[in-house]
Amino acid sequence: QMADPFLYDTGKRSHYGCLGHEVQVEHIKAYVCRPSFFTDKAVIVVHDIFGWLFPDTRYIVDLIAGHGYITICPDFFKGTEPWKTTDHWADFADWMKDHDPMKVDREADVVLKYLKEQCGAKKIGIIGFSWGGMAVHHLMLKNPQLTAGVSLYGIIRDSEERYNLLNPTFFIFGEKDHTISYDQITLLEEKLKQYCKVAYKIKVYPGQVHGFAQLKPEDMKPDDKPYIEEARKDMIDWIKMFV
């Protein structure tokens, strides 16, 4: 039984003037934002089920670029439709079958090659939200080229090979996320203690729901704002420590 994913009002929240531009990287379109000065550090942002065009995700890309990173959000759905919210989510499981967050390796490789060869990136981190958080967890087990990762509220799939991370990874969760139970977070903590040989961190933010860390300032409720800002600062601090 899958819990209802967080319902965004994508219509009301679509006004954002982006600072970056779009590029074509082999078979993938991507949104890129660069800082105003030269850097050889980069961050890949993995979008959630609403895809690479979603304004809240582009806002985060611009935010990270502002901290001095070449930041790129590729279309991991490769031109196919992102999730379009419906009333009952009945077809969500079918949609997920065709959009598996564990099948992102080829696209990740294409983007890593672009960042290294076209942008001169020497150190590359990765951050992902929800669907993207699952993708980050997967990639941090498989891809040694990624120096550090931040997985935000990615559902945890339990299996023995899920915990031997290759490089430092930070897991961010909201306390009131109805897609991830507290037991799952506890399990993750126990298994990482057991299997993980690199730096990792798990943090749960009080009162926060699924998707909380992507909100633009004008969409934040006053009670949530401090936690959203803290999560973002923590996320960027983690990247800065390693990338």
C-alpha positions in Angstrom: 0.0 0.0 0.0 1.6 3.2 -1.1 0.7 6.4 0.8 -0.6 9.4 -1.1 2.3 11.5 -2.4 2.3 15.1 -1.4 -0.1 17.1 -3.5 1.4 20.2 -5.0 -0.8 22.9 -6.4 1.4 23.1 -9.5 -0.8 25.7 -11.2 -0.6 28.3 -8.5 3.1 27.8 -8.0 4.4 28.1 -11.5 5.6 31.7 -11.5 9.4 31.8 -11.2 11.8 33.7 -13.4 14.7 31.4 -13.9 18.3 32.6 -13.8 19.8 29.8 -15.9 19.3 28.4 -19.3 18.5 25.1 -21.1 21.0 23.0 -22.9 21.0 19.7 -24.9 23.4 17.1 -23.5 23.4 14.1 -25.9 19.9 12.6 -25.6 18.9 14.7 -22.6 17.7 18.3 -22.1 19.0 20.0 -19.0 18.6 23.2 -17.1 21.9 24.8 -16.1 22.8 27.7 -13.8 26.4 28.9 -13.3 27.9 31.2 -10.7 29.3 34.5 -12.0 32.9 33.4 -11.5 34.9 30.4 -12.7 34.6 27.2 -10.7 35.6 23.6 -11.2 32.9 22.4 -8.7 29.5 21.2 -9.8 26.2 19.8 -8.4 23.6 17.7 -10.2 20.0 18.2 -9.0 17.7 15.3 -9.5 14.1 16.5 -9.8 11.0 14.9 -8.2 8.0 13.4 -10.0 7.0 16.8 -11.4 10.1 16.8 -13.6 12.9 19.1 -14.7 10.6 22.0 -15.7 9.0 22.3 -12.2 9.7 25.9 -11.0 10.5 24.9 -7.4 13.2 22.6 -8.6 14.7 25.3 -10.8 14.6 27.7 -7.9 16.8 25.2 -5.9 19.2 24.9 -8.9 19.6 28.7 -9.0 20.1 28.8 -5.2 22.9 26.2 -5.3 24.6 28.0 -8.2 24.5 31.1 -6.0 26.8 29.2 -3.6 29.4 28.8 -6.2 28.6 25.6 -8.1 27.9 24.9 -11.8 24.4 23.4 -11.1 22.5 21.2 -13.6 19.1 19.6 -13.5 18.8 17.1 -16.3 15.5 15.7 -17.6 15.8 12.2 -16.1 12.4 11.4 -17.7 14.0 11.8 -21.1 11.2 13.8 -22.7 8.4 11.6 -21.3 5.6 13.2 -19.3 6.3 14.0 -15.7 3.6 13.0 -13.1 0.4 14.9 -13.7 -1.6 15.0 -10.5 -5.0 13.4 -10.6 -7.6 13.0 -7.8 -6.9 9.5 -6.8 -3.4 8.6 -7.8 -4.8 5.3 -9.1 -2.4 5.1 -12.0 0.7 6.3 -10.0 2.1 2.7 -9.6 1.9 2.2 -13.4 3.6 5.5 -14.1 6.3 4.6 -11.6 7.0 1.4 -13.5 8.1 3.4 -16.5 9.9 6.0 -14.3 12.2 3.9 -12.1 14.5 6.0 -9.9 16.9 3.1 -9.9 17.4 3.3 -13.7 19.2 6.6 -13.9 22.8 5.4 -14.4 23.0 6.1 -18.1 21.7 9.6 -17.8 24.0 10.3 -14.8 27.0 9.1 -16.8 26.0 11.4 -19.7 25.7 14.4 -17.4 29.0 13.6 -15.5 30.8 13.5 -18.9 29.3 16.8 -19.9 30.3 18.5 -16.6 33.9 17.2 -16.8 34.5 17.7 -20.5 32.4 20.8 -21.3 32.4 22.6 -18.0 35.8 21.7 -16.6 34.3 20.2 -13.4 36.7 18.3 -11.2 34.5 17.6 -8.2 30.8 16.8 -8.5 28.1 16.4 -5.9 24.4 15.4 -6.3 21.2 16.4 -4.6 17.8 14.9 -5.2 14.2 15.4 -4.0 11.6 12.6 -3.4 11.9 10.5 -6.6 15.2 12.2 -7.0 16.1 11.4 -3.4 15.7 7.7 -4.3 17.8 8.2 -7.4 20.6 9.8 -5.3 20.6 6.9 -2.8 20.9 4.5 -5.7 23.7 6.5 -7.4 25.7 6.9 -4.2 26.0 3.1 -4.0 27.0 2.8 -7.7 28.9 5.9 -8.9 32.3 6.7 -7.3 32.5 9.9 -9.5 29.9 11.5 -7.2 31.9 13.1 -4.4 29.0 13.7 -2.0 25.2 13.2 -2.1 22.1 14.7 -0.4 19.0 12.6 -0.6 15.9 14.5 0.5 12.8 12.4 1.4 13.5 9.5 -0.9 11.5 6.4 0.0 13.9 3.8 1.4 13.8 0.4 -0.2 15.2 -2.2 2.2 17.7 -4.7 0.8 21.2 -5.6 2.0 23.0 -3.8 -0.8 21.3 -0.5 0.0 23.7 0.6 2.7 27.3 0.3 1.5 27.6 3.9 0.3 30.7 4.9 -1.8 30.9 8.5 -0.7 29.5 10.8 2.0 25.7 11.0 1.9 23.2 13.0 3.9 19.6 11.9 4.3 17.0 14.6 5.0 13.5 13.7 6.1 10.4 15.6 7.3 8.8 14.3 10.6 5.3 14.4 9.1 6.1 12.8 5.8 3.3 10.4 5.2 5.2 8.5 2.5 8.1 7.5 4.9 7.5 6.0 8.3 9.7 6.6 11.3 10.5 2.9 11.3 12.0 3.2 7.9 14.3 6.0 9.0 15.3 4.0 12.1 16.1 1.0 9.9 18.2 3.2 7.6 20.2 4.4 10.6 20.8 0.9 12.0 21.8 -0.5 8.7 24.1 2.4 7.8 25.8 2.0 11.2 26.3 -1.7 10.3 27.5 -1.5 6.7 28.5 2.1 5.8 32.3 2.8 5.7 32.0 6.5 4.7 30.6 9.6 6.4 26.8 9.8 6.5 24.2 11.8 8.3 20.4 11.4 8.9 18.3 14.3 10.0 14.6 14.6 10.6 13.0 18.1 10.6 10.2 18.7 13.1 6.7 19.0 11.7 7.7 18.9 8.0 5.8 17.2 5.3 7.0 15.5 2.1 8.4 18.1 -0.3 9.0 20.7 2.3 12.6 21.7 1.4 11.8 22.9 -2.2 9.3 25.7 -1.3 10.1 29.1 -2.6 10.1 31.9 0.0 6.6 33.2 -0.9 5.1 29.7 -0.5 6.6 29.1 3.0 4.3 29.2 6.1 5.9 31.1 8.9 6.0 28.1 11.2 7.8 26.0 8.6 10.2 28.7 7.3 13.0 28.1 9.9 13.0 24.4 9.2 13.0 24.8 5.5 15.9 27.3 5.7 17.8 25.0 8.1 17.4 22.0 5.8 18.7 24.1 2.8 21.6 25.3 4.8 22.4 21.8 6.0 22.2 20.5 2.5 24.6 23.1 1.1 26.9 22.8 4.1 27.2 19.1 3.4 28.1 19.6 -0.2 30.6 22.4 0.7 32.3 20.0 3.2 33.1 17.5 0.4 32.8 19.2 -3.0 
